[in-house]
Amino acid sequence: MTQAEIPQKAPYKQSVKQGKTYFWCSCGKSARQPFCDGAHKDTGFEPVQYTADKDTEVYFCGCKATAKQPMCDGAHNKL
């Protein structure tokens, strides 16, 4: 697999908790988007670790084309 699948052309708004670590799916195959469920096995992709520095809402990339993994940078607007 050379390109990630695109689960949605919009970000995933998520509430995160300070100090908690999340693993963002970079391959697009996870059934638990935007988080990894291990579906990347044998794809060449690995999940991206994100640790929240405060309790807040963030926007994880849904199209997998962001240059600022794991956060949305608006790349979905160009797909």
Backbone as CSV, one residue per row, in Angstrom:
resi,resn,N_x,N_y,N_z,CA_x,CA_y,CA_z,C_x,C_y,C_z
1,MET,0.853,-1.176,0.000,0.000,0.000,0.000,0.895,1.235,0.000
2,THR,0.766,2.080,-1.016,1.624,3.252,-1.108,0.914,4.546,-0.727
3,GLN,-0.407,4.558,-0.829,-1.185,5.731,-0.440,-2.219,5.333,0.591
4,ALA,-2.459,6.236,1.518,-3.473,5.991,2.535,-4.870,6.058,1.924
5,GLU,-5.786,5.290,2.490,-7.192,5.401,2.110,-7.742,6.683,2.720
6,ILE,-8.796,7.223,2.131,-9.409,8.459,2.617,-10.754,8.113,3.262
7,PRO,-10.796,8.006,4.600,-12.062,7.664,5.244,-13.106,8.775,5.168
8,GLN,-12.665,10.044,5.189,-13.592,11.167,4.997,-12.802,12.411,4.628
9,LYS,-13.433,13.275,3.858,-12.785,14.520,3.421,-13.168,15.662,4.340
10,ALA,-12.955,15.438,5.622,-13.214,16.423,6.666,-12.476,15.957,7.913
11,PRO,-12.183,16.875,8.832,-11.505,16.462,10.056,-12.465,15.763,11.022
12,TYR,-11.877,15.068,11.979,-12.627,14.443,13.076,-12.438,15.313,14.310
13,LYS,-13.508,15.928,14.791,-13.451,16.738,16.008,-13.505,15.785,17.197
14,GLN,-12.515,15.876,18.083,-12.424,14.978,19.220,-12.086,15.747,20.490
15,SER,-12.693,15.342,21.588,-12.299,15.850,22.900,-11.136,15.002,23.382
16,VAL,-10.074,15.657,23.857,-8.907,14.943,24.372,-8.658,15.373,25.808
17,LYS,-8.019,14.493,26.560,-7.742,14.732,27.975,-6.248,14.941,28.200
18,GLN,-5.918,15.913,29.014,-4.525,16.237,29.319,-3.763,14.997,29.777
19,GLY,-2.597,14.776,29.183,-1.735,13.668,29.552,-2.072,12.336,28.914
20,LYS,-3.232,12.227,28.269,-3.613,10.969,27.627,-2.966,10.880,26.247
21,THR,-2.538,9.674,25.890,-1.916,9.439,24.596,-2.911,8.777,23.658
22,TYR,-2.955,9.270,22.429,-3.852,8.765,21.392,-2.996,8.317,20.210
23,PHE,-3.477,7.343,19.468,-2.755,6.867,18.287,-3.637,7.060,17.061
24,TRP,-3.264,8.034,16.236,-4.006,8.411,15.035,-3.702,7.437,13.911
25,CYS,-4.735,6.992,13.234,-4.600,6.088,12.098,-4.042,6.864,10.908
26,SER,-2.911,6.415,10.367,-2.313,7.085,9.216,-2.614,6.374,7.899
27,CYS,-3.123,5.137,7.965,-3.368,4.372,6.737,-4.779,4.547,6.186
28,GLY,-5.716,4.944,7.051,-7.095,5.134,6.627,-7.946,3.883,6.678
29,LYS,-7.386,2.748,7.117,-8.113,1.479,7.113,-8.820,1.172,8.435
30,SER,-8.517,1.891,9.492,-9.086,1.607,10.806,-10.605,1.774,10.811
31,ALA,-11.276,0.869,11.497,-12.728,0.977,11.683,-13.052,1.913,12.848
32,ARG,-12.024,2.381,13.566,-12.207,3.261,14.726,-11.689,4.667,14.443
33,GLN,-11.858,5.178,13.238,-11.357,6.495,12.839,-11.742,7.552,13.863
34,PRO,-10.841,8.456,14.164,-9.551,8.687,13.535,-8.417,7.892,14.192
35,PHE,-8.771,6.959,15.070,-7.761,6.246,15.837,-7.430,4.883,15.246
36,CYS,-6.237,4.421,15.557,-5.722,3.155,15.051,-6.410,1.962,15.722
37,ASP,-6.723,0.948,14.926,-7.235,-0.319,15.464,-6.363,-1.498,15.031
38,GLY,-5.192,-1.200,14.464,-4.273,-2.241,14.032,-4.456,-2.683,12.599
39,ALA,-5.368,-2.073,11.863,-5.654,-2.467,10.480,-4.497,-2.166,9.530
40,HIS,-3.501,-1.412,9.998,-2.358,-1.048,9.150,-1.378,-2.207,8.947
41,LYS,-1.589,-3.310,9.605,-0.659,-4.442,9.506,-0.372,-4.762,8.040
42,ASP,0.904,-4.853,7.702,1.389,-5.169,6.354,1.083,-4.084,5.313
43,THR,0.830,-2.844,5.741,0.570,-1.757,4.790,1.779,-0.848,4.610
44,GLY,2.712,-0.893,5.545,3.840,0.026,5.527,3.556,1.307,6.287
45,PHE,2.343,1.451,6.793,1.962,2.622,7.581,2.046,2.289,9.062
46,GLU,2.270,3.312,9.870,2.300,3.173,11.318,1.418,4.263,11.919
47,PRO,0.808,4.000,13.077,0.022,5.046,13.730,0.920,6.171,14.224
48,VAL,0.340,7.349,14.371,1.067,8.524,14.852,0.612,8.817,16.279
49,GLN,1.570,8.865,17.184,1.278,9.116,18.590,1.020,10.595,18.840
50,TYR,-0.005,10.873,19.643,-0.336,12.244,20.030,-0.667,12.232,21.513
51,THR,-0.014,13.079,22.289,-0.309,13.210,23.712,-0.853,14.610,23.957
52,ALA,-2.040,14.675,24.527,-2.706,15.959,24.766,-2.001,16.731,25.878
53,ASP,-1.751,18.009,25.642,-1.104,18.829,26.667,-2.123,19.540,27.557
54,LYS,-3.418,19.442,27.184,-4.493,20.001,28.015,-5.811,19.380,27.590
55,ASP,-6.821,19.497,28.440,-8.171,19.073,28.094,-8.715,20.077,27.084
56,THR,-9.072,19.601,25.903,-9.536,20.505,24.853,-10.197,19.699,23.738
57,GLU,-10.633,20.391,22.711,-11.127,19.747,21.495,-10.101,20.006,20.402
58,VAL,-9.813,18.962,19.620,-8.857,19.066,18.525,-9.488,18.496,17.261
59,TYR,-8.848,18.753,16.147,-9.330,18.274,14.853,-8.276,17.365,14.229
60,PHE,-8.522,16.036,14.332,-7.634,15.061,13.713,-7.956,14.964,12.225
61,CYS,-6.934,14.827,11.402,-7.099,14.721,9.954,-7.938,13.493,9.601
62,GLY,-8.883,13.663,8.701,-9.718,12.566,8.232,-9.343,12.083,6.847
63,CYS,-8.635,12.907,6.076,-8.299,12.542,4.698,-6.928,11.880,4.586
64,LYS,-6.140,11.958,5.650,-4.799,11.370,5.732,-3.771,12.071,4.847
65,ALA,-4.106,13.253,4.309,-3.202,13.996,3.424,-2.531,15.179,4.120
66,THR,-2.793,15.373,5.398,-2.231,16.508,6.120,-0.713,16.483,6.163
67,ALA,-0.119,17.658,6.155,1.322,17.781,6.331,1.665,17.938,7.811
68,LYS,0.629,18.066,8.657,0.825,18.288,10.091,0.261,17.127,10.902
69,GLN,0.605,15.911,10.517,0.070,14.720,11.191,0.223,14.824,12.697
70,PRO,-0.799,14.527,13.470,-2.078,13.959,13.081,-3.189,14.989,12.916
71,MET,-2.850,16.276,12.998,-3.874,17.320,12.965,-4.247,17.736,11.541
72,CYS,-5.474,18.154,11.384,-5.967,18.644,10.098,-5.288,19.960,9.760
73,ASP,-4.867,20.089,8.501,-4.287,21.339,8.021,-5.067,21.892,6.824
74,GLY,-6.262,21.315,6.578,-7.087,21.773,5.460,-6.790,21.105,4.143
75,ALA,-5.901,20.117,4.121,-5.527,19.433,2.873,-6.737,18.816,2.176
76,HIS,-7.775,18.464,2.941,-8.971,17.838,2.346,-9.667,18.781,1.361
77,ASN,-9.440,20.083,1.493,-10.061,21.050,0.576,-9.470,20.992,-0.828
78,LYS,-8.326,20.313,-0.977,-7.657,20.227,-2.271,-7.821,18.847,-2.931
79,LEU,-8.569,17.955,-2.282,-8.753,16.606,-2.813,-9.926,16.545,-3.765
